[in-house]
Amino acid sequence: MLAILENDVVVRWLVASVHLLALAIGVGAVFVRARALQAARFSSDLRPAFFADNLWGISGLLAIGTGLWRAFGGLEKGTAYYLDQPLFLAKMGLVVLVLLLEIAPMTTLIRWRVALRRSESPDLSRAPRLARASYAQLVLLFLIVFLATAVARGVRI
């Protein structure tokens, strides 16, 4: 097994696979979270949103971790290539925007989890706004995919 992992091509392939799978899981998770938040009327409606939020968080950590490793860890084309690509910089800008849009859902869902553990009823009035933020993140994720494929193929605009 170690001999396989010493093969640079195999490591690059595995890391790229995890990166893409994390993105796929993240897209599904953020969509499910948005739908669950949109439909949330009672505390009991939050279970699917919490589950999807957990998946979204795990997928985000995996996607960001493997993405940084691929771009700056010597696995792919190299740091100079990526930093010289305007579309890569645009992609990173969209990633930052996704992360900024995540602040409100993340902090609110943490507060709701804490409230439920204390047997309190969370105020769900923000749920529709959080759903809209999740849908916005979904659109940004699709744009990120288009930019990523352009960067991978050396497209310059």
Backbone as CSV, one residue per row, in Angstrom:
resi,resn,N_x,N_y,N_z,CA_x,CA_y,CA_z,C_x,C_y,C_z
1,MET,0.822,-1.205,0.000,0.000,0.000,0.000,0.858,1.258,0.000
2,LEU,1.922,1.267,0.815,2.799,2.439,0.869,3.484,2.679,-0.460
3,ALA,3.801,1.604,-1.179,4.441,1.769,-2.482,3.513,2.492,-3.444
4,ILE,2.229,2.211,-3.353,1.251,2.881,-4.220,1.201,4.367,-3.882
5,LEU,1.192,4.703,-2.591,1.101,6.100,-2.179,2.376,6.878,-2.461
6,GLU,3.483,6.184,-2.681,4.716,6.867,-3.047,4.703,7.289,-4.507
7,ASN,3.803,6.729,-5.279,3.672,7.079,-6.688,2.965,8.421,-6.796
8,ASP,3.661,9.433,-7.315,3.137,10.799,-7.403,1.823,10.872,-8.184
9,VAL,1.732,10.118,-9.251,0.518,10.132,-10.077,-0.678,9.623,-9.283
10,VAL,-0.487,8.589,-8.495,-1.577,8.017,-7.702,-2.014,9.001,-6.623
11,VAL,-1.074,9.642,-5.965,-1.408,10.622,-4.925,-2.195,11.773,-5.546
12,ARG,-1.714,12.288,-6.687,-2.431,13.380,-7.356,-3.840,12.951,-7.736
13,TRP,-3.976,11.748,-8.236,-5.289,11.217,-8.625,-6.208,11.099,-7.410
14,LEU,-5.704,10.536,-6.300,-6.537,10.362,-5.107,-6.960,11.703,-4.511
15,VAL,-6.019,12.646,-4.436,-6.345,13.961,-3.873,-7.353,14.678,-4.770
16,ALA,-7.165,14.598,-6.082,-8.123,15.214,-7.008,-9.497,14.567,-6.881
17,SER,-9.532,13.249,-6.700,-10.809,12.549,-6.537,-11.528,12.982,-5.269
18,VAL,-10.798,13.071,-4.169,-11.399,13.532,-2.909,-11.902,14.966,-3.074
19,HIS,-11.132,15.789,-3.758,-11.518,17.183,-3.979,-12.854,17.266,-4.730
20,LEU,-12.968,16.507,-5.807,-14.199,16.538,-6.605,-15.381,15.903,-5.872
21,LEU,-15.140,14.817,-5.160,-16.217,14.199,-4.385,-16.699,15.124,-3.268
22,ALA,-15.766,15.825,-2.636,-16.150,16.782,-1.589,-17.034,17.873,-2.171
23,LEU,-16.695,18.339,-3.358,-17.507,19.360,-4.012,-18.902,18.826,-4.331
24,ALA,-18.968,17.603,-4.848,-20.266,17.005,-5.172,-21.127,16.841,-3.921
25,ILE,-20.534,16.356,-2.850,-21.271,16.205,-1.589,-21.707,17.572,-1.079
26,GLY,-20.835,18.561,-1.190,-21.162,19.915,-0.736,-22.324,20.520,-1.495
27,VAL,-22.356,20.341,-2.801,-23.470,20.865,-3.599,-24.779,20.246,-3.136
28,GLY,-24.789,18.933,-2.975,-26.008,18.268,-2.500,-26.399,18.710,-1.102
29,ALA,-25.405,18.826,-0.234,-25.682,19.193,1.155,-26.225,20.611,1.275
30,VAL,-25.635,21.551,0.557,-26.112,22.935,0.668,-27.512,23.065,0.061
31,PHE,-27.808,22.271,-0.972,-29.150,22.279,-1.547,-30.167,21.725,-0.547
32,VAL,-29.840,20.601,0.076,-30.751,20.005,1.068,-30.927,20.951,2.250
33,ARG,-29.851,21.579,2.690,-29.958,22.525,3.799,-30.880,23.686,3.435
34,ALA,-30.717,24.211,2.220,-31.578,25.316,1.778,-33.038,24.902,1.781
35,ARG,-33.329,23.734,1.227,-34.720,23.251,1.180,-35.279,23.034,2.590
36,ALA,-34.456,22.460,3.462,-34.907,22.201,4.835,-35.160,23.510,5.576
37,LEU,-34.304,24.484,5.400,-34.497,25.772,6.065,-35.715,26.500,5.504
38,GLN,-35.924,26.367,4.227,-37.075,27.005,3.585,-38.390,26.439,4.138
39,ALA,-38.378,25.153,4.471,-39.590,24.495,4.947,-39.724,24.505,6.467
40,ALA,-38.704,24.951,7.189,-38.693,24.870,8.656,-39.744,25.788,9.272
41,ARG,-40.659,25.188,9.989,-41.680,25.946,10.715,-41.616,25.692,12.223
42,PHE,-41.105,24.501,12.557,-41.025,24.080,13.955,-39.623,23.526,14.220
43,SER,-39.246,23.489,15.474,-37.931,22.962,15.853,-37.715,21.554,15.316
44,SER,-38.765,20.767,15.289,-38.647,19.390,14.803,-38.303,19.329,13.316
45,ASP,-38.488,20.434,12.598,-38.166,20.484,11.168,-36.673,20.685,10.910
46,LEU,-35.900,20.923,11.946,-34.493,21.292,11.760,-33.541,20.114,11.576
47,ARG,-33.971,18.916,11.916,-33.073,17.757,11.825,-32.428,17.618,10.441
48,PRO,-33.189,17.675,9.337,-32.537,17.574,8.020,-31.570,18.734,7.748
49,ALA,-31.905,19.916,8.218,-31.013,21.066,8.022,-29.706,20.852,8.784
50,PHE,-29.788,20.326,9.992,-28.586,20.068,10.781,-27.713,18.998,10.121
51,PHE,-28.352,17.934,9.660,-27.601,16.854,9.011,-26.903,17.374,7.757
52,ALA,-27.633,18.093,6.923,-27.058,18.644,5.693,-25.964,19.653,6.017
53,ASP,-26.165,20.435,7.059,-25.161,21.414,7.460,-23.867,20.721,7.876
54,ASN,-23.988,19.604,8.596,-22.789,18.836,8.973,-22.050,18.334,7.735
55,LEU,-22.795,17.797,6.771,-22.174,17.331,5.528,-21.512,18.481,4.775
56,TRP,-22.195,19.609,4.732,-21.671,20.795,4.057,-20.353,21.222,4.707
57,GLY,-20.301,21.221,6.021,-19.076,21.599,6.722,-17.928,20.637,6.449
58,ILE,-18.209,19.345,6.512,-17.176,18.340,6.248,-16.690,18.447,4.808
59,SER,-17.632,18.595,3.886,-17.243,18.687,2.473,-16.432,19.960,2.224
60,GLY,-16.793,21.042,2.900,-16.048,22.284,2.751,-14.614,22.147,3.239
61,LEU,-14.441,21.516,4.381,-13.086,21.304,4.901,-12.265,20.438,3.956
62,LEU,-12.886,19.374,3.443,-12.177,18.505,2.504,-11.848,19.225,1.200
63,ALA,-12.804,19.966,0.661,-12.584,20.662,-0.610,-11.510,21.735,-0.468
64,ILE,-11.569,22.492,0.602,-10.572,23.547,0.808,-9.198,22.941,1.085
65,GLY,-9.159,21.933,1.939,-7.882,21.294,2.257,-7.214,20.669,1.043
66,THR,-7.978,19.893,0.281,-7.395,19.260,-0.904,-7.105,20.287,-1.991
67,GLY,-7.942,21.317,-2.087,-7.700,22.359,-3.079,-6.417,23.116,-2.812
68,LEU,-6.192,23.467,-1.556,-4.946,24.152,-1.187,-3.744,23.247,-1.442
69,TRP,-3.888,21.979,-1.107,-2.810,21.026,-1.325,-2.490,20.910,-2.819
70,ARG,-3.550,20.830,-3.631,-3.356,20.705,-5.073,-2.699,21.958,-5.665
71,ALA,-3.164,23.120,-5.253,-2.680,24.361,-5.865,-1.317,24.799,-5.332
72,PHE,-1.093,24.582,-4.035,0.110,25.145,-3.417,1.038,24.102,-2.795
73,GLY,0.663,22.841,-2.881,1.469,21.785,-2.272,2.307,21.002,-3.257
74,GLY,2.401,21.479,-4.478,3.248,20.820,-5.461,2.623,19.613,-6.136
75,LEU,1.321,19.436,-6.002,0.687,18.271,-6.627,0.302,18.507,-8.082
76,GLU,-0.023,19.708,-8.411,-0.526,19.976,-9.764,0.441,20.874,-10.532
77,LYS,-0.061,21.917,-11.139,0.726,22.750,-12.043,1.702,23.686,-11.330
78,GLY,1.521,23.871,-10.058,2.433,24.718,-9.299,1.828,26.067,-8.953
79,THR,2.322,26.629,-7.870,1.817,27.887,-7.338,1.898,29.021,-8.357
80,ALA,3.010,29.111,-9.058,3.190,30.205,-10.021,2.119,30.163,-11.109
81,TYR,1.785,28.960,-11.571,0.754,28.820,-12.605,-0.572,29.385,-12.104
82,TYR,-0.966,28.971,-10.916,-2.271,29.376,-10.396,-2.330,30.871,-10.085
83,LEU,-1.291,31.393,-9.489,-1.307,32.808,-9.124,-1.210,33.730,-10.333
84,ASP,-0.786,33.175,-11.468,-0.719,33.958,-12.710,-2.015,33.839,-13.528
85,GLN,-2.959,33.096,-13.022,-4.223,32.861,-13.729,-5.315,33.777,-13.181
86,PRO,-5.777,34.758,-13.955,-6.846,35.634,-13.473,-8.126,34.864,-13.115
87,LEU,-8.413,33.802,-13.858,-9.624,33.029,-13.552,-9.482,32.255,-12.240
88,PHE,-8.253,31.850,-11.902,-8.033,31.212,-10.604,-8.277,32.214,-9.486
89,LEU,-7.777,33.432,-9.670,-7.997,34.460,-8.653,-9.484,34.787,-8.525
90,ALA,-10.212,34.792,-9.645,-11.662,35.001,-9.596,-12.334,33.854,-8.849
91,LYS,-11.873,32.636,-9.112,-12.409,31.461,-8.418,-12.190,31.588,-6.911
92,MET,-11.000,31.991,-6.523,-10.704,32.152,-5.099,-11.573,33.255,-4.483
93,GLY,-11.844,34.299,-5.266,-12.752,35.339,-4.796,-14.145,34.792,-4.527
94,LEU,-14.608,33.904,-5.408,-15.926,33.288,-5.198,-15.916,32.350,-3.990
95,VAL,-14.802,31.665,-3.781,-14.687,30.798,-2.598,-14.793,31.650,-1.331
96,VAL,-14.116,32.780,-1.320,-14.196,33.691,-0.172,-15.628,34.177,0.019
97,LEU,-16.315,34.482,-1.070,-17.707,34.919,-0.985,-18.596,33.811,-0.412
98,VAL,-18.366,32.563,-0.826,-19.113,31.432,-0.255,-18.876,31.365,1.248
99,LEU,-17.620,31.540,1.655,-17.293,31.492,3.083,-17.940,32.650,3.850
100,LEU,-17.944,33.822,3.262,-18.598,34.968,3.924,-20.104,34.744,4.049
101,LEU,-20.700,34.178,2.997,-22.136,33.886,3.055,-22.444,32.792,4.081
102,GLU,-21.450,32.017,4.453,-21.644,30.927,5.405,-21.672,31.406,6.850
103,ILE,-21.194,32.593,7.113,-21.105,33.067,8.497,-22.470,33.074,9.179
104,ALA,-23.468,33.664,8.545,-24.794,33.743,9.165,-25.428,32.363,9.355
105,PRO,-25.465,31.494,8.343,-26.044,30.164,8.583,-25.279,29.382,9.653
106,MET,-23.965,29.433,9.607,-23.170,28.671,10.562,-23.448,29.120,11.995
107,THR,-23.376,30.419,12.234,-23.565,30.905,13.605,-25.004,30.695,14.073
108,THR,-25.958,30.899,13.181,-27.360,30.709,13.566,-27.660,29.245,13.872
109,LEU,-27.185,28.340,13.025,-27.447,26.922,13.260,-26.754,26.434,14.530
110,ILE,-25.594,26.977,14.833,-24.942,26.628,16.105,-25.808,27.095,17.272
111,ARG,-26.317,28.326,17.190,-27.187,28.833,18.264,-28.450,27.977,18.392
112,TRP,-29.026,27.572,17.275,-30.227,26.738,17.317,-29.933,25.371,17.935
113,ARG,-28.781,24.800,17.613,-28.410,23.508,18.210,-28.267,23.643,19.730
114,VAL,-27.616,24.711,20.150,-27.441,24.955,21.588,-28.803,25.137,22.256
115,ALA,-29.684,25.908,21.644,-31.017,26.134,22.212,-31.769,24.817,22.357
116,LEU,-31.709,23.972,21.340,-32.422,22.691,21.410,-31.840,21.782,22.486
117,ARG,-30.509,21.811,22.666,-29.900,21.009,23.740,-30.366,21.481,25.109
118,ARG,-30.695,22.753,25.205,-31.197,23.316,26.471,-32.715,23.212,26.567
119,SER,-33.309,22.498,25.638,-34.773,22.325,25.574,-35.498,23.651,25.361
120,GLU,-34.854,24.578,24.677,-35.476,25.855,24.327,-35.917,25.799,22.870
121,SER,-36.878,26.634,22.520,-37.316,26.726,21.129,-36.552,27.833,20.423
122,PRO,-35.818,27.480,19.359,-35.101,28.533,18.629,-36.064,29.392,17.825
123,ASP,-35.682,30.634,17.624,-36.465,31.552,16.801,-36.142,31.258,15.339
124,LEU,-37.093,30.711,14.611,-36.876,30.289,13.230,-37.188,31.385,12.210
125,SER,-37.386,32.602,12.674,-37.747,33.680,11.746,-36.645,33.950,10.713
126,ARG,-35.400,33.587,11.030,-34.291,33.801,10.092,-34.136,32.669,9.086
127,ALA,-34.872,31.592,9.247,-34.705,30.421,8.382,-34.852,30.746,6.892
128,PRO,-35.868,31.515,6.468,-35.963,31.825,5.033,-34.756,32.599,4.502
129,ARG,-34.223,33.505,5.300,-33.041,34.271,4.882,-31.821,33.353,4.774
130,LEU,-31.714,32.410,5.701,-30.605,31.461,5.648,-30.741,30.539,4.435
131,ALA,-31.971,30.201,4.095,-32.202,29.388,2.890,-31.752,30.154,1.652
132,ARG,-32.071,31.426,1.578,-31.641,32.240,0.426,-30.112,32.323,0.352
133,ALA,-29.464,32.454,1.483,-27.996,32.476,1.497,-27.447,31.150,0.979
134,SER,-28.082,30.054,1.353,-27.644,28.736,0.882,-27.839,28.603,-0.623
135,TYR,-28.954,29.084,-1.143,-29.171,29.049,-2.597,-28.139,29.917,-3.320
136,ALA,-27.795,31.049,-2.736,-26.759,31.899,-3.335,-25.424,31.163,-3.359
137,GLN,-25.117,30.444,-2.288,-23.886,29.664,-2.248,-23.892,28.589,-3.342
138,LEU,-25.051,28.007,-3.570,-25.175,26.983,-4.602,-24.841,27.547,-5.981
139,VAL,-25.359,28.720,-6.279,-25.051,29.374,-7.558,-23.549,29.640,-7.658
140,LEU,-22.962,30.122,-6.577,-21.525,30.398,-6.577,-20.711,29.123,-6.770
141,LEU,-21.171,28.011,-6.188,-20.463,26.742,-6.372,-20.459,26.325,-7.837
142,PHE,-21.568,26.534,-8.534,-21.604,26.207,-9.963,-20.639,27.100,-10.746
143,LEU,-20.594,28.370,-10.403,-19.653,29.272,-11.066,-18.206,28.872,-10.776
144,ILE,-17.948,28.434,-9.565,-16.607,27.976,-9.188,-16.185,26.791,-10.048
145,VAL,-17.113,25.868,-10.298,-16.800,24.710,-11.146,-16.416,25.166,-12.551
146,PHE,-17.168,26.101,-13.115,-16.843,26.599,-14.454,-15.470,27.269,-14.482
147,LEU,-15.176,28.061,-13.473,-13.864,28.697,-13.411,-12.756,27.669,-13.210
148,ALA,-12.994,26.674,-12.372,-11.978,25.652,-12.108,-11.635,24.874,-13.373
149,THR,-12.641,24.524,-14.145,-12.358,23.774,-15.369,-11.631,24.645,-16.385
150,ALA,-11.935,25.929,-16.406,-11.226,26.842,-17.303,-9.758,26.964,-16.902
151,VAL,-9.513,27.097,-15.611,-8.143,27.212,-15.116,-7.362,25.937,-15.417
152,ALA,-7.985,24.784,-15.200,-7.317,23.507,-15.431,-6.896,23.332,-16.884
153,ARG,-7.641,23.972,-17.785,-7.332,23.853,-19.205,-6.545,25.035,-19.759
154,GLY,-6.143,25.931,-18.876,-5.312,27.054,-19.292,-6.054,28.163,-20.019
155,VAL,-7.386,28.219,-19.866,-8.167,29.278,-20.510,-7.787,30.611,-19.883
156,ARG,-7.565,31.595,-20.721,-7.248,32.944,-20.222,-8.222,33.917,-20.873
157,ILE,-8.828,34.698,-20.041,-9.797,35.707,-20.539,-9.302,37.082,-20.155
